[in-house]
């Protein structure tokens, strides 16, 4: 099955990476993006967030849906809440609209069976991180329903790691990547907690 293609799809280059299922608040202040968001609200349509930095615009981004207008200001600025929906690839940029846009191809995963061991490792690593960070232990049914994107959307990873997840077209590959990311985050968080505990107890942090 061919991937879906959309033309004149609104694009929002930002210094962030959005993931499917991720909740992302945005402050809209530039005139062109106020126009873009206004049209999306009028028609109930998505727009695309694409990571842009000194190296330029990435080709893979994430479509987002506006879930709520949090605040409208008298000068036209607004605060909105969005949720990531699906990854896409920019096929061609378009410059004849009041805001950035392009032809995009919405990306689908390759057909594969989820590897049970890979799934179990990812869920175990995620549960360990959640428990360490929040003292909450997730139920098996709750974990079992979560995809790599759904788990990753709740953790503040670096931009390169999030972009790497967007670029992968295999759920098993994404699960392997988030497993490594969750384990690394757990180690960092555990070290910080131990360091703080030691600092409180004797004013020194010993690396042992």
Steps between C-alpha positions, in 0.01 A plus 500: 500500500639839397554764765248786508614826340375848594568817303511856641548345845579773758848472651629652825883488520603507866792420724310202637410147392143379547405133524167327434289508822717774651325800657666826399392853600587773248505879513400643162610858440628548142236623255558219251458231764194673645352476151602134474354406838182694423447296182570174683244595765241600239534171311593264786821401322850407609826682449854366509778573748848457351826537690702792366842609625833629368527187284172580327158339480465128563306304239301294751251673728188427700148618427312644796134567573390807695320368807422830672545874469625586847509878464431767238658840545376834372796539263426166328753286681374174643602205713387163373528137608587241236538124482730316258319273255720344228844533340553638153775571250529827310495421128507859376486844659236753394545878511176645359301506824514756785677240715750214441344197336587205284405171346540233767478123505355348815719208598388148587701228669623192321292190567646290778405306808587666827786309665371393842844517662561848358160617625560353847843666529360839401209475743730389782741789437215751480335370818830526687543862390142595589530335842828678576368837384147485645486203743218365283502139377311453175252217463580228246190576290590869494853427383391239247289756315785751460700538181854636479362841402250503788771425755755739351242781484498515882879533541712807429768362269753698300409621153733261316347201678145612423587566137652153484170352614309695235735377229449128577232311308511190720324471836749235613787737416330784691444271800869408501597867487265609779624212716853640478373853562290398803789306654738793451247742651448269798874486565527881486201549728625239745844666512344843562285365783793322663721808462237723657451258789872491569530875472222542756664253737859628508535785258713294261433286198720193476531328164502137606 
